[in-house]
Amino acid sequence: MKDLINIALDAMGGDNAPEAMVQGAVDALNYSDDIKLFLVGKEQEIAKELEKYTYDKNRLEIVNADEVIETDEAPVVAIRKKKESSMVKGLQLVKDKKVEAFVSSGNTGALLAGGTFIVGRIKGIDRPALAPLIPTKKGVSLLIDCGANVDAKPAYLVQFAKMGSIYMENIIGIEKPVVGLINIGEEDSKGNELTKETFPLLKEAPVNFMGNIEAREIPSGKADVLVCDAFVGNILLKYTEGLGLTFFGFVKEAIMSNLQSKLGGMLLKKSLKKMAKRFDYTEYGGAPLLGLDGLVVKAHGSANAKVVKNTIIQCIKFSNMKINEKIKENI
């Protein structure tokens, strides 16, 4: 029997828990026979949801956790006080090497704090970073950081560039990924103190640094790794999500405006669906917390079953490519 990849899932985290978490877990289990899943949360609620589905019971276990960290709780306090929460127990499974990955749609701040305190950082990494993929004309780019370090230092951004390059080369398959520093202008002297101090450090770093990149150039795919602090990254990520939804709302409104446009819409339906899929965040899974000594992935707070499934599948590739080991070798 082949070795399975053990992945834990916070079954109680997110707006749609536990229903979407359980459905997504079952979908992933039925999609891949390479994994074993550990659903962490309130046992009775999870078991009740599982009764709806057919799956390989030998590859799924429930890990009971009586507490839940809510979205409005203070992150550090919640991690310290709620030792029996689904999030803390899931992170502990990673720490104890009982699973290779932990996925949660729960409180982002708590996941970041718990990942740092419980799982711990890779030696040489000052701060972990959340790194989601965003759609571009060329495919996708990695946005790092988008939520972990609102107040960053130049050294952190250099580490983000290194980790992001390793990720894009091994997970997406881009040889010598281009690194861009998000800024308000292309000139070396542009920006705030953080970007001004980071620029010369990135020029000397062992990455394929193109220089500063302005926000308007990001959709073209000019850079494969987009480096910034979490304040900038989080605003950019949420704007991208909102813009996509708004744009396709405009398209739908235009198509439905009259009979002629409806007929044209029918002819373009297949192409429009293909384009919409590229802008659909549910296709890209979650955002790995790069820099931790174990894989922790943050899925969208409103994640549905599709997001959960894709995030679990994402963990399989991450594990097979041994990203953490490669980060350790290169930092």
Phi and psi in degrees as a GROMACS rama.xvg file:
@    title "Ramachandran Plot"
@    xaxis  label "Phi"
@    yaxis  label "Psi"
@TYPE xy
-73.602  156.454  LYS-2
-72.7044  134.445  ASP-3
-96.3528  152.432  LEU-4
-88.9347  118.403  ILE-5
-87.6617  123.505  ASN-6
-129.431  130.615  ILE-7
-100.162  145.7  ALA-8
-129.184  129.584  LEU-9
-73.1855  97.1172  ASP-10
-73.8481  -11.2208  ALA-11
-108.157  -0.795308  MET-12
-90.7273  142.678  GLY-13
103.163  166.383  GLY-14
-69.0229  -26.3311  ASP-15
-111.185  22.5144  ASN-16
-82.5621  148.926  ALA-17
-91.901  -3.11405  PRO-18
-56.6009  -54.9801  GLU-19
-66.7937  -34.7381  ALA-20
-64.1331  -46.5783  MET-21
-66.6759  -45.9706  VAL-22
-61.2271  -44.2129  GLN-23
-63.3559  -37.9413  GLY-24
-64.2884  -44.3206  ALA-25
-64.9706  -41.1471  VAL-26
-61.336  -41.5928  ASP-27
-66.7461  -39.772  ALA-28
-64.1002  -40.2829  LEU-29
-76.3755  -21.3734  ASN-30
-79.1921  -39.3985  TYR-31
-128.162  133.256  SER-32
-96.6786  16.0144  ASP-33
-93.9981  -2.92596  ASP-34
-122.798  156.555  ILE-35
-126.173  132.406  LYS-36
-109.764  143.032  LEU-37
-118.68  109.704  PHE-38
-89.9993  115.915  LEU-39
-102.13  122.262  VAL-40
161.568  -161.694  GLY-41
-70.8447  113.153  LYS-42
-56.1656  -46.1418  GLU-43
-64.8873  -40.9715  GLN-44
-66.2522  -41.3371  GLU-45
-66.2631  -44.9634  ILE-46
-60.9786  -38.3528  ALA-47
-64.3119  -41.0276  LYS-48
-66.6005  -39.279  GLU-49
-64.8243  -23.4742  LEU-50
-62.1265  -19.3388  GLU-51
-77.4204  -13.9652  LYS-52
-124.371  160.052  TYR-53
-107.898  128.48  THR-54
-160.904  169.291  TYR-55
-78.0288  102.541  ASP-56
-66.7432  -17.4578  LYS-57
-74.8574  -14.4891  ASN-58
-113.253  23.1257  ARG-59
-144.844  131.461  LEU-60
-129.202  149.317  GLU-61
-101.895  129.367  ILE-62
-108.709  109.856  VAL-63
-67.4676  134.237  ASN-64
-143.398  116.288  ALA-65
-80.9027  -16.9777  ASP-66
-109.52  157.694  GLU-67
-132.325  133.02  VAL-68
-87.0016  116.421  ILE-69
-80.1672  162.801  GLU-70
-67.3178  -25.6406  THR-71
-96.1078  6.72983  ASP-72
-82.2724  148.713  GLU-73
-64.8828  122.121  ALA-74
-53.3584  -56.3091  PRO-75
-65.3575  -42.1598  VAL-76
-62.2613  -43.649  VAL-77
-62.9502  -43.0112  ALA-78
-64.3392  -39.2929  ILE-79
-73.3768  -36.3383  ARG-80
-89.0911  -35.5013  LYS-81
-97.7508  71.4468  LYS-82
-67.2959  -22.4136  LYS-83
-98.8696  18.0717  GLU-84
-80.0293  157.943  SER-85
-62.5514  -34.9668  SER-86
-70.2242  -47.4379  MET-87
-63.087  -43.2376  VAL-88
-66.3254  -36.8818  LYS-89
-65.8839  -43.432  GLY-90
-64.9024  -35.1604  LEU-91
-66.179  -33.2404  GLN-92
-62.2937  -37.7285  LEU-93
-67.7527  -46.2089  VAL-94
-56.6138  -42.6868  LYS-95
-82.276  2.83484  ASP-96
62.6233  25.753  LYS-97
-83.1386  -22.6882  LYS-98
-133.681  158.161  VAL-99
-92.9372  -13.8734  GLU-100
-156.156  153.25  ALA-101
-133.051  130.161  PHE-102
-116.421  133.609  VAL-103
-144.121  142.93  SER-104
-105.573  10.2626  SER-105
-80.3736  -164.183  GLY-106
-47.1296  113.108  ASN-107
-61.975  -46.056  THR-108
-60.6559  -40.6593  GLY-109
-66.7665  -39.0007  ALA-110
-64.7373  -40.2656  LEU-111
-65.5202  -46.2391  LEU-112
-64.6447  -45.3674  ALA-113
-65.5999  -39.0089  GLY-114
-60.8493  -41.9308  GLY-115
-70.9573  -45.948  THR-116
-76.2041  -38.5648  PHE-117
-92.865  -55.2597  ILE-118
-73.7132  -42.7234  VAL-119
90.1254  159.867  GLY-120
-92.1587  154.679  ARG-121
-66.3377  138.392  ILE-122
-58.5988  127.866  LYS-123
100.751  -11.0625  GLY-124
-101.439  121.355  ILE-125
-76.1093  -40.5734  ASP-126
-144.23  135.288  ARG-127
-73.3198  163.51  PRO-128
-139.173  139.842  ALA-129
-80.8064  131.37  LEU-130
-135.031  87.887  ALA-131
-84.9939  159.392  PRO-132
-91.9859  138.303  LEU-133
-124.025  147.358  ILE-134
-72.7744  143.012  PRO-135
-138.833  174.629  THR-136
-60.0916  -34.9095  LYS-137
-85.8248  -13.6051  LYS-138
147.738  -96.5519  GLY-139
-142.025  156.461  VAL-140
-127.524  154.849  SER-141
-97.4117  123.158  LEU-142
-98.0299  114.966  LEU-143
-140.108  110.415  ILE-144
-111.707  153.433  ASP-145
-125.327  8.32424  CYS-146
-175.215  -5.26421  GLY-147
-96.0933  -33.4978  ALA-148
-132.85  86.0456  ASN-149
-65.0839  -38.6286  VAL-150
-108.145  98.5467  ASP-151
-106.569  164.884  ALA-152
-114.806  157.328  LYS-153
-52.94  -39.5264  PRO-154
-61.9868  -35.1175  ALA-155
-63.4377  -45.4437  TYR-156
-63.9471  -34.1185  LEU-157
-64.7982  -42.9048  VAL-158
-64.0979  -38.07  GLN-159
-60.6217  -41.5975  PHE-160
-62.4237  -41.5635  ALA-161
-66.0843  -48.4104  LYS-162
-64.7861  -41.6017  MET-163
-63.1827  -37.097  GLY-164
-65.5308  -41.5869  SER-165
-62.9792  -42.9113  ILE-166
-62.1192  -50.0148  TYR-167
-67.2177  -34.3709  MET-168
-68.8186  -39.4397  GLU-169
-93.3117  -35.9579  ASN-170
-86.288  -44.5105  ILE-171
-93.6077  -20.7895  ILE-172
83.6811  28.3142  GLY-173
-94.337  117.626  ILE-174
-74.9593  130.567  GLU-175
48.505  63.3948  LYS-176
-57.4125  140.353  PRO-177
-81.5037  130.576  VAL-178
-104.992  129.855  VAL-179
-123.314  140.664  GLY-180
-96.1727  115.058  LEU-181
-65.4417  127.375  ILE-182
-151.843  176.283  ASN-183
-91.6715  3.0052  ILE-184
-168.841  161.47  GLY-185
-80.2315  -23.9252  GLU-186
-63.9548  145.938  GLU-187
-56.8794  -32.8033  ASP-188
-85.9967  -3.99063  SER-189
-76.813  158.173  LYS-190
108.873  -173.247  GLY-191
-92.0463  -174.775  ASN-192
-61.4701  -37.0921  GLU-193
-61.4543  -50.3082  LEU-194
-70.3564  -35.3456  THR-195
-64.1465  -39.2024  LYS-196
-77.4104  -28.9096  GLU-197
-75.8563  -36.226  THR-198
-51.0643  -55.3189  PHE-199
-65.6863  -28.1304  PRO-200
-69.1046  -38.7502  LEU-201
-69.949  -31.6649  LEU-202
-62.4255  -32.0834  LYS-203
-92.8675  -11.2817  GLU-204
-75.1012  154.634  ALA-205
-78.6703  56.4635  PRO-206
-132.957  163.632  VAL-207
-86.9443  76.3674  ASN-208
-84.4659  123.421  PHE-209
-92.1136  -15.7482  MET-210
111.784  -159.011  GLY-211
-73.4109  149.546  ASN-212
-132.21  130.667  ILE-213
-84.4524  155.172  GLU-214
-57.1831  -36.0764  ALA-215
-66.8754  -19.1726  ARG-216
-89.7139  -12.5907  GLU-217
-62.1403  -46.2885  ILE-218
-59.8402  -23.255  PRO-219
-74.0214  -15.2613  SER-220
81.5185  24.889  GLY-221
-61.5905  -32.4782  LYS-222
-123.356  142.447  ALA-223
-87.5143  -30.2945  ASP-224
-121.376  119.453  VAL-225
-104.957  110.577  LEU-226
-99.2826  132.665  VAL-227
-166.897  172.59  CYS-228
-81.3639  168.421  ASP-229
-68.8276  -25.4356  ALA-230
-63.4085  -50.2351  PHE-231
-66.2263  -46.1375  VAL-232
-63.2194  -40.5613  GLY-233
-68.0311  -40.2828  ASN-234
-63.252  -44.3294  ILE-235
-64.2804  -42.561  LEU-236
-62.2277  -48.0249  LEU-237
-70.5411  -32.9896  LYS-238
-65.0347  -41.3382  TYR-239
-61.0094  -44.3109  THR-240
-63.0522  -46.0674  GLU-241
-66.0805  -38.9328  GLY-242
-64.0793  -41.5818  LEU-243
-60.4129  -46.3851  GLY-244
-63.6958  -42.772  LEU-245
-65.9725  -43.9371  THR-246
-59.9199  -47.5864  PHE-247
-73.1657  -21.152  PHE-248
-67.5529  -40.1112  GLY-249
-63.4774  -43.3363  PHE-250
-61.013  -45.0546  VAL-251
-63.3709  -41.9507  LYS-252
-61.6419  -41.7586  GLU-253
-66.8558  -40.8886  ALA-254
-64.5513  -38.2924  ILE-255
-86.3467  3.90382  MET-256
-71.4373  -30.4973  SER-257
-156.772  173.395  ASN-258
-63.6302  -41.4928  LEU-259
-61.7975  -44.1394  GLN-260
-70.0821  -31.0326  SER-261
-64.0841  -41.4993  LYS-262
-65.0694  -40.8491  LEU-263
-64.3447  -37.6844  GLY-264
-63.188  -36.6212  GLY-265
-63.1538  -38.9715  MET-266
-69.2801  -32.0384  LEU-267
-94.0782  0.683785  LEU-268
-53.4125  -47.2032  LYS-269
-64.3696  -42.805  LYS-270
-67.9293  -39.5175  SER-271
-65.785  -37.9572  LEU-272
-64.2669  -40.2703  LYS-273
-63.9116  -41.6584  LYS-274
-67.7992  -42.3997  MET-275
-61.7018  -35.7723  ALA-276
-62.304  -35.3195  LYS-277
-67.4154  -27.3315  ARG-278
-96.9107  1.60194  PHE-279
-86.1388  112.462  ASP-280
-63.0771  -22.2176  TYR-281
-66.7709  -18.4264  THR-282
-75.6088  -20.8818  GLU-283
-98.6034  0.194485  TYR-284
74.1113  -149.115  GLY-285
-103.948  -173.771  GLY-286
-107.025  115.952  ALA-287
-68.9491  146.654  PRO-288
-93.7605  87.513  LEU-289
-71.8354  137.658  LEU-290
111.932  -10.1513  GLY-291
-85.625  155.066  LEU-292
-84.1791  51.4751  ASP-293
160.965  156.175  GLY-294
-87.8527  119.798  LEU-295
-125.786  127.894  VAL-296
-123.472  130.403  VAL-297
-97.5381  116.749  LYS-298
-91.3991  160.681  ALA-299
-56.4215  141.26  HIS-300
-59.1516  -30.979  GLY-301
-100.192  26.8905  SER-302
-55.7525  135.161  ALA-303
-99.2759  -175.109  ASN-304
-60.9374  -35.4306  ALA-305
-63.274  -43.6069  LYS-306
-62.7687  -44.2654  VAL-307
-60.9092  -46.3068  VAL-308
-60.3341  -49.1527  LYS-309
-64.4571  -33.0567  ASN-310
-69.2884  -39.5938  THR-311
-65.0402  -43.1352  ILE-312
-62.7606  -37.1991  ILE-313
-58.2027  -39.0877  GLN-314
-64.0176  -31.4241  CYS-315
-62.6634  -47.9572  ILE-316
-65.3083  -41.17  LYS-317
-57.9787  -44.1583  PHE-318
-67.787  -44.9201  SER-319
-63.9918  -33.8625  ASN-320
-85.5187  -4.43202  MET-321
52.6238  51.8879  LYS-322
-61.6007  -44.6115  ILE-323
-61.0006  -39.4328  ASN-324
-62.709  -38.8836  GLU-325
-70.9493  -34.1918  LYS-326
-65.379  -42.2408  ILE-327
-60.9405  -39.5373  LYS-328
-67.9675  -29.2073  GLU-329
-106.562  -0.39789  ASN-330
